[in-house]
Amino acid sequence: MTSAQNGTTELARDDSENPHGAVTVDQLDLEAELAGDADAIATPETAEYVLWLADDALILAQQLSRWIAHAPEIEEDVALGNIALDLLGHARALLRYAGSASGRTEDDLAYFRNEPEFRCSWMVQQDNGDFAHTIIRQLVMATYMFALYTRLADSTDPALAAIAAKAVKEVEYHRDHAVQWTLRLAGGTDESRTRTQRALENLWPFVGELFRDDASIEPLIERGIAVRPSSLQEECEAIFTAVLAEEDLEVPQPQPSSAGGRHGSHFSALGFILAEMQVLARQHPGATW
């Protein structure tokens, strides 16, 4: 028998009785991974805004986790898995805070909402595609999240500010990872460069939604709780332009977006993503292990 304990977790194995071993996890304390004040209660208006952030992180984490064991390098299996885990941690903290407004748990919000109740942008709903497609999506989302969380770290909502302050440190690494891979792919072979340019053209129509202002959060902006989306655009576009110019990639023309992710109108892919993510919890509601 071997055991490892940190005060809350115990693993046990008896090879004499079971050739495959037996492992039990009695308790795993994840509270330390969650940022923010556990006792804070969000208002319904703040909770709705927090779902924008939570659902972007949750769906992007689900998408990136599919690359594990399929990335072009073993190190990328680990890197993308770690980025997905970071995003899942952000999503959990945000969902927990959003759920405080209605007495729902993070699992309630992740697994038992239907598609129209999600508030994620269309960018995170785009398929992984090839590796270049995933990297350009990462370049856009990590740049956007870094700018957003940097501002939200000064939010007048203490719980949201604490979550953002923790997340921004990790998202900065995500942005650097995406920048380095964008340059590597664009400066690599003709094939990798062609795929990178194609990814830019395919994904750029979904960029506009991230920076589109929404009247529903104006009261939160006036109280210093939320960030005006359009205020992030100049900073993000300057980074996109600088990165793409370094390898002479053509920057697609910005396009107005009609995407409605913030109000529950979603791209066709989200239903499939949710089906995969939610199926176990919905088939065995309340199950513990």
Phi, psi and chi 1 to 4 in degrees:
 res  aa     phi    psi   chi1   chi2   chi3   chi4
   1 MET       -  134.7  176.6 -179.5  -68.5      -
   2 THR  -120.1  150.1   61.6      -      -      -
   3 SER  -145.0  148.7   65.1      -      -      -
   4 ALA  -134.5  124.1      -      -      -      -
   5 GLN  -128.5  136.1  -69.4 -178.2  -62.9      -
   6 ASN  -119.1   23.5   60.0    7.4      -      -
   7 GLY    97.2  -19.6      -      -      -      -
   8 THR  -132.9  -14.2   57.4      -      -      -
   9 THR  -124.1  139.8  -56.1      -      -      -
  10 GLU  -140.8  129.8  179.1  174.6  -23.9      -
  11 LEU  -112.2  138.4  -54.7 -179.4      -      -
  12 ALA  -135.9  143.0      -      -      -      -
  13 ARG  -143.7  134.2  173.4  174.8  -62.4  161.1
  14 ASP  -127.2   95.4 -173.8  -16.6      -      -
  15 ASP   -71.7  -21.6  -66.5  -23.6      -      -
  16 SER   -69.1  -29.5   63.4      -      -      -
  17 GLU   -98.0  -26.7  -62.8  179.8   -1.3      -
  18 ASN  -138.2  113.6 -174.8  -18.8      -      -
  19 PRO   -61.6  -21.2   23.4  -34.2      -      -
  20 HIS   -92.9   -3.5  -57.8  -66.4      -      -
  21 GLY    79.2  167.1      -      -      -      -
  22 ALA  -136.4  132.1      -      -      -      -
  23 VAL  -125.7  130.0  176.5      -      -      -
  24 THR  -123.8  142.4   61.9      -      -      -
  25 VAL  -115.9  104.3  179.4      -      -      -
  26 ASP   -74.6  -41.8  -62.5  -36.9      -      -
  27 GLN  -161.5  137.8 -175.8 -179.7   -1.2      -
  28 LEU  -130.4  116.4 -176.0   61.2      -      -
  29 ASP   -90.1  109.5 -174.5   -5.0      -      -
  30 LEU  -100.7    3.2  -63.6  175.5      -      -
  31 GLU   -57.9  -34.1  -71.3  -59.0  -49.3      -
  32 ALA   -64.3  -22.0      -      -      -      -
  33 GLU   -80.8  -14.3  -62.9 -177.9    9.8      -
  34 LEU   -96.1  128.5  -56.2  179.5      -      -
  35 ALA   -92.7  162.6      -      -      -      -
  36 GLY    96.8  167.5      -      -      -      -
  37 ASP   -80.7  117.0 -176.6   -8.9      -      -
  38 ALA   -65.1  -21.6      -      -      -      -
  39 ASP   -97.0   -1.1  -62.6  -36.2      -      -
  40 ALA   -70.7  142.2      -      -      -      -
  41 ILE  -115.3  122.4  -55.1  -63.4      -      -
  42 ALA   -81.8  148.7      -      -      -      -
  43 THR   -75.2  159.7   66.7      -      -      -
  44 PRO   -57.3  -36.4  -27.2   35.6      -      -
  45 GLU   -69.0  -42.6  -64.6   77.9   13.6      -
  46 THR   -66.7  -39.6  -60.4      -      -      -
  47 ALA   -60.1  -40.0      -      -      -      -
  48 GLU   -62.5  -41.7  180.0   71.5   10.2      -
  49 TYR   -68.0  -41.7  174.8   65.7      -      -
  50 VAL   -61.3  -31.0  171.3      -      -      -
  51 LEU   -64.9  -30.0  -75.9  178.2      -      -
  52 TRP   -54.8  -50.0  -69.2   19.4      -      -
  53 LEU   -70.2  -44.8  -76.0   61.0      -      -
  54 ALA   -62.8  -44.5      -      -      -      -
  55 ASP   -72.5  -33.3  -70.6  -16.6      -      -
  56 ASP   -59.3  -47.6  -86.0   -3.2      -      -
  57 ALA   -66.5  -42.3      -      -      -      -
  58 LEU   -64.9  -48.5  179.1   65.2      -      -
  59 ILE   -69.6  -37.4  -61.6  -56.3      -      -
  60 LEU   -65.6  -38.2 -168.0   55.0      -      -
  61 ALA   -61.4  -43.6      -      -      -      -
  62 GLN   -61.6  -41.8  177.2   72.9    9.9      -
  63 GLN   -64.9  -47.6  -61.4  -90.4   57.9      -
  64 LEU   -67.2  -30.2  -70.2  176.2      -      -
  65 SER   -63.4  -21.0   67.0      -      -      -
  66 ARG   -69.5  -17.3  -67.0  176.9  177.5  164.8
  67 TRP   -78.6  -14.5  -86.5  106.3      -      -
  68 ILE   -60.6  124.3  -63.7  173.5      -      -
  69 ALA    76.8    6.4      -      -      -      -
  70 HIS  -126.7   -0.7  -65.8   88.5      -      -
  71 ALA   -72.1  161.3      -      -      -      -
  72 PRO   -69.0  -18.3   21.3  -32.0      -      -
  73 GLU  -135.6  150.7  -63.1  176.1   -8.0      -
  74 ILE   -59.3  -39.4  -67.5  176.5      -      -
  75 GLU   -61.5  -31.5  -75.5 -170.5    6.6      -
  76 GLU   -73.8  -31.0  -86.4  -49.8  -65.0      -
  77 ASP   -54.3  -46.7  -74.8  -17.8      -      -
  78 VAL   -70.7  -44.1  177.3      -      -      -
  79 ALA   -62.8  -48.2      -      -      -      -
  80 LEU   -68.2  -34.1  -69.0  174.8      -      -
  81 GLY   -63.6  -40.7      -      -      -      -
  82 ASN   -67.6  -39.5  -79.0  -25.3      -      -
  83 ILE   -63.4  -42.5  -68.2  172.1      -      -
  84 ALA   -61.1  -39.8      -      -      -      -
  85 LEU   -66.5  -40.9 -165.1   57.7      -      -
  86 ASP   -57.6  -47.9  -72.8  -16.4      -      -
  87 LEU   -63.9  -37.6  -69.0  167.3      -      -
  88 LEU   -63.6  -38.2 -173.6   59.8      -      -
  89 GLY   -62.7  -41.8      -      -      -      -
  90 HIS   -62.0  -44.3  -53.2  164.5      -      -
  91 ALA   -62.0  -41.2      -      -      -      -
  92 ARG   -63.4  -46.3  -68.4 -170.5   60.2 -162.2
  93 ALA   -62.6  -42.2      -      -      -      -
  94 LEU   -69.3  -41.1  -68.9  162.1      -      -
  95 LEU   -66.3  -38.4  -72.9  172.1      -      -
  96 ARG   -61.4  -43.0 -175.4  178.2   64.1  176.0
  97 TYR   -68.2  -43.7 -174.7   41.8      -      -
  98 ALA   -61.1  -40.0      -      -      -      -
  99 GLY   -68.1  -20.1      -      -      -      -
 100 SER   -64.2  -21.7   67.7      -      -      -
 101 ALA   -73.3  -24.1      -      -      -      -
 102 SER  -126.3    7.9   55.7      -      -      -
 103 GLY    74.1   21.4      -      -      -      -
 104 ARG  -102.7  152.0  -70.7  179.9  -72.2 -179.7
 105 THR   -88.1  171.4   67.8      -      -      -
 106 GLU   -62.0  -37.2   59.2 -169.6   79.8      -
 107 ASP   -67.4  -38.3  -77.6   -3.6      -      -
 108 ASP   -55.5  -45.0  -69.1  -23.5      -      -
 109 LEU   -75.7  -33.4  -67.5  172.4      -      -
 110 ALA   -76.8  -40.8      -      -      -      -
 111 TYR  -108.3  -16.2  -61.5  127.8      -      -
 112 PHE  -123.8   21.9  -63.7  100.0      -      -
 113 ARG   -99.2  147.8  -80.7 -176.4  -63.1  159.7
 114 ASN   -89.0  167.5  -66.4  -38.4      -      -
 115 GLU   -50.7  -46.4 -176.8  177.0  -33.2      -
 116 PRO   -66.3  -13.4  -22.1   34.8      -      -
 117 GLU   -87.5   -7.8  -62.1  172.6  -82.9      -
 118 PHE   -83.3  153.5  -84.4   75.4      -      -
 119 ARG  -125.5   25.2  -63.5  -67.6  177.6  -98.3
 120 CYS   -79.7  152.3   44.9      -      -      -
 121 SER   -72.8  160.7   65.1      -      -      -
 122 TRP   -69.6  -24.6  -78.2   24.3      -      -
 123 MET   -59.8  -44.6  178.0   61.6   77.4      -
 124 VAL   -73.6  -14.0  -59.8      -      -      -
 125 GLN   -85.7   -9.5  -58.9  173.0   40.1      -
 126 GLN   -69.5  141.4  -61.0  -51.3  -59.7      -
 127 ASP   -59.2  151.5 -170.4   71.0      -      -
 128 ASN   -55.8  -36.2  -78.1  -17.9      -      -
 129 GLY    59.1 -145.5      -      -      -      -
 130 ASP   -84.1 -179.8   57.8   24.6      -      -
 131 PHE   -62.3  -38.4 -171.4   64.3      -      -
 132 ALA   -63.0  -37.6      -      -      -      -
 133 HIS   -62.7  -45.4 -159.3  -90.9      -      -
 134 THR   -63.8  -40.6  -69.8      -      -      -
 135 ILE   -66.9  -41.3  -71.1  -60.5      -      -
 136 ILE   -66.9  -38.6  -65.4  -59.4      -      -
 137 ARG   -60.6  -40.5 -170.4 -175.6   62.8 -162.5
 138 GLN   -64.8  -40.4  -82.2  -58.3  103.4      -
 139 LEU   -58.8  -44.4  176.8   66.8      -      -
 140 VAL   -67.4  -50.7  171.6      -      -      -
 141 MET   -71.5  -39.0  -72.5  -53.0  -58.2      -
 142 ALA   -68.9  -37.9      -      -      -      -
 143 THR   -64.7  -44.1  -59.1      -      -      -
 144 TYR   -63.7  -47.1  162.6   74.9      -      -
 145 MET   -65.1  -37.7  -73.3  178.0  167.9      -
 146 PHE   -63.2  -45.9 -179.9   77.3      -      -
 147 ALA   -63.3  -41.9      -      -      -      -
 148 LEU   -66.5  -50.3  175.9   61.1      -      -
 149 TYR   -67.3  -32.4  -72.0  142.0      -      -
 150 THR   -59.0  -44.0  -61.9      -      -      -
 151 ARG   -70.2  -41.4  -55.7  -80.6 -173.1   88.3
 152 LEU   -69.6  -17.7  -76.6  176.3      -      -
 153 ALA   -63.1  -18.8      -      -      -      -
 154 ASP  -104.5   16.4  -66.3  -37.1      -      -
 155 SER   -61.2  147.8  170.6      -      -      -
 156 THR   -75.3   -8.3   55.7      -      -      -
 157 ASP   -88.3  109.6 -176.1  -53.0      -      -
 158 PRO   -59.6  -38.7  -22.1   33.3      -      -
 159 ALA   -66.7  -44.8      -      -      -      -
 160 LEU   -66.1  -39.3 -174.8   54.4      -      -
 161 ALA   -61.9  -40.4      -      -      -      -
 162 ALA   -66.9  -41.4      -      -      -      -
 163 ILE   -63.6  -44.3  -64.9  169.9      -      -
 164 ALA   -65.3  -40.1      -      -      -      -
 165 ALA   -62.1  -35.8      -      -      -      -
 166 LYS   -75.1  -42.1 -179.9  179.6 -174.5  -63.4
 167 ALA   -67.2  -35.5      -      -      -      -
 168 VAL   -63.3  -31.9   72.7      -      -      -
 169 LYS   -65.0  -38.0  -60.7  171.8 -173.9  173.7
 170 GLU   -78.1  -37.5  -64.9  169.0  -18.6      -
 171 VAL   -67.2  -28.4  170.7      -      -      -
 172 GLU   -61.5  -40.2 -175.6  174.7   18.7      -
 173 TYR   -65.4  -41.3  160.2   72.6      -      -
 174 HIS   -59.6  -40.9  -56.6  172.0      -      -
 175 ARG   -65.7  -43.0 -174.0 -178.2   64.5  170.3
 176 ASP   -63.7  -40.1 -178.1   63.7      -      -
 177 HIS   -60.2  -43.8  172.2  -91.1      -      -
 178 ALA   -68.5  -39.7      -      -      -      -
 179 VAL   -62.5  -47.4  167.9      -      -      -
 180 GLN   -62.1  -40.1  -64.2  -53.2  -44.1      -
 181 TRP   -73.1  -33.9  -94.9  109.4      -      -
 182 THR   -61.2  -46.0  -61.6      -      -      -
 183 LEU   -65.9  -38.5  -61.0  176.9      -      -
 184 ARG   -66.5  -43.0 -175.4  175.5  174.3 -176.4
 185 LEU   -70.4  -41.1  -67.5  171.2      -      -
 186 ALA   -68.4  -31.7      -      -      -      -
 187 GLY   -97.0   10.2      -      -      -      -
 188 GLY   -88.3 -124.1      -      -      -      -
 189 THR   -83.9  168.5   65.6      -      -      -
 190 ASP   -59.1  -37.7  -70.1  -16.9      -      -
 191 GLU   -66.5  -45.1 -179.2   67.4   15.2      -
 192 SER   -66.9  -35.2   67.8      -      -      -
 193 ARG   -67.8  -43.2 -176.7  178.5 -179.6   82.7
 194 THR   -60.8  -42.4  -62.6      -      -      -
 195 ARG   -67.6  -35.8  -69.1 -174.5 -179.2 -141.0
 196 THR   -66.1  -45.0  -56.4      -      -      -
 197 GLN   -64.0  -38.6 -174.7   65.6   54.1      -
 198 ARG   -64.1  -39.4 -175.7 -170.7  -53.2  152.4
 199 ALA   -62.9  -40.5      -      -      -      -
 200 LEU   -59.6  -45.8  -75.2  165.9      -      -
 201 GLU   -67.2  -35.6  -65.8  165.7   -0.1      -
 202 ASN   -73.8  -34.5  -71.3  -17.5      -      -
 203 LEU   -94.4  -22.2  -70.8  169.0      -      -
 204 TRP   -61.7  -30.8 -130.8 -111.5      -      -
 205 PRO   -60.6  -15.7  -26.6   36.4      -      -
 206 PHE   -99.4   -1.6  -55.9  103.5      -      -
 207 VAL   -69.7  -39.2  170.6      -      -      -
 208 GLY   -56.8  -34.0      -      -      -      -
 209 GLU   -60.1  -32.5 -176.5 -172.2   17.6      -
 210 LEU   -65.0  -28.6  -60.6  172.9      -      -
 211 PHE  -110.6   13.4  -55.0  114.9      -      -
 212 ARG   -87.9  125.9 -168.3  175.4   61.9 -147.9
 213 ASP   -68.8  154.8  -69.4  -22.6      -      -
 214 ASP  -139.5  123.9 -167.8  -54.0      -      -
 215 ALA   -59.7  -24.9      -      -      -      -
 216 SER   -65.6  -23.1   68.0      -      -      -
 217 ILE  -105.7    5.4   64.3  168.8      -      -
 218 GLU   -56.2  -44.6  -81.1  -63.0  -36.0      -
 219 PRO   -59.9  -35.2  -24.8   35.2      -      -
 220 LEU   -70.0  -36.6  -62.4  178.7      -      -
 221 ILE   -65.1  -43.0  -65.4  171.6      -      -
 222 GLU   -63.8  -28.3  -68.2  173.1    0.3      -
 223 ARG   -91.9    4.0  -69.1  158.9   53.7 -164.5
 224 GLY    77.7   14.2      -      -      -      -
 225 ILE   -86.3  -47.0  -65.0  173.8      -      -
 226 ALA  -106.9  170.3      -      -      -      -
 227 VAL  -112.1  135.3  173.1      -      -      -
 228 ARG   -68.8  120.8 -170.0 -178.3  -53.1  -77.2
 229 PRO   -55.1  -41.9  -28.4   36.5      -      -
 230 SER   -65.4  -20.6   62.1      -      -      -
 231 SER   -71.4  -12.9   69.8      -      -      -
 232 LEU   -93.1  -13.2  -54.5  172.7      -      -
 233 GLN   -65.9  -45.9 -173.8  165.1    3.5      -
 234 GLU   -61.5  -44.7 -177.0  175.9   -9.1      -
 235 GLU   -62.0  -44.8  174.6 -175.5  -17.9      -
 236 CYS   -68.0  -43.2  -68.2      -      -      -
 237 GLU   -64.8  -33.0  -72.7 -173.8  -13.3      -
 238 ALA   -63.5  -38.3      -      -      -      -
 239 ILE   -71.3  -44.5  -67.0  171.4      -      -
 240 PHE   -56.1  -47.7  -62.1  148.9      -      -
 241 THR   -63.4  -42.8  -59.9      -      -      -
 242 ALA   -65.1  -42.3      -      -      -      -
 243 VAL   -67.4  -48.1  172.0      -      -      -
 244 LEU   -68.9  -33.4  -60.0 -179.8      -      -
 245 ALA   -67.5  -28.1      -      -      -      -
 246 GLU   -61.5  -28.3 -167.3  163.7  -27.6      -
 247 GLU  -116.7   21.5  -75.1  -66.8  -18.7      -
 248 ASP    53.9   36.9  -66.1  -36.0      -      -
 249 LEU   -80.4  145.1  -74.9  168.0      -      -
 250 GLU   -78.1  123.9 -176.6  178.3  -16.2      -
 251 VAL   -83.5  119.0 -177.6      -      -      -
 252 PRO   -62.3  152.4  -21.0   32.8      -      -
 253 GLN   -69.9  135.5  -70.9  -64.3  -43.4      -
 254 PRO   -60.6  144.4  -15.0   25.5      -      -
 255 GLN  -129.0  140.8  -60.9 -179.0   27.9      -
 256 PRO   -63.5  141.1   21.9  -31.4      -      -
 257 SER  -107.6  137.6  171.3      -      -      -
 258 SER  -105.5   10.0   60.3      -      -      -
 259 ALA   -62.4  144.9      -      -      -      -
 260 GLY  -124.4   33.3      -      -      -      -
 261 GLY   -59.7  -34.5      -      -      -      -
 262 ARG   -69.5  -12.2  -57.0  -51.0 -170.6 -166.2
 263 HIS  -121.3   17.2  -67.7  -81.5      -      -
 264 GLY    89.0    8.9      -      -      -      -
 265 SER  -100.9  112.4  176.8      -      -      -
 266 HIS  -116.9  163.1  -66.9  -64.3      -      -
 267 PHE   -67.6  154.2 -163.4   73.1      -      -
 268 SER   -61.2  -22.8   56.6      -      -      -
 269 ALA   -73.2  -22.6      -      -      -      -
 270 LEU   -62.5  -36.9 -175.5   62.1      -      -
 271 GLY   -58.4  -40.1      -      -      -      -
 272 PHE   -69.6  -39.0  -63.4   98.7      -      -
 273 ILE   -62.7  -45.1  -63.0  169.9      -      -
 274 LEU   -67.1  -37.6  -65.9 -178.8      -      -
 275 ALA   -59.2  -43.6      -      -      -      -
 276 GLU   -69.1  -40.6 -178.8 -178.9   65.0      -
 277 MET   -73.3  -32.8 -173.5  179.1   76.9      -
 278 GLN  -100.9  -11.8  -64.1  178.9  -27.1      -
 279 VAL   -58.9  -42.8   60.5      -      -      -
 280 LEU   -66.4  -46.5 -172.1   62.1      -      -
 281 ALA   -64.2  -34.5      -      -      -      -
 282 ARG   -77.9  -29.4  -71.0 -167.7  176.8 -136.6
 283 GLN   -77.4  -27.0  -75.1 -168.4  -14.3      -
 284 HIS  -130.5   63.0  -55.8  -78.3      -      -
 285 PRO   -62.5  133.8   21.9  -32.8      -      -
 286 GLY    83.4   -1.3      -      -      -      -
 287 ALA   -65.8  145.7      -      -      -      -
 288 THR  -126.0  156.7   58.8      -      -      -
 289 TRP  -150.9      -   58.4  -83.4      -      -
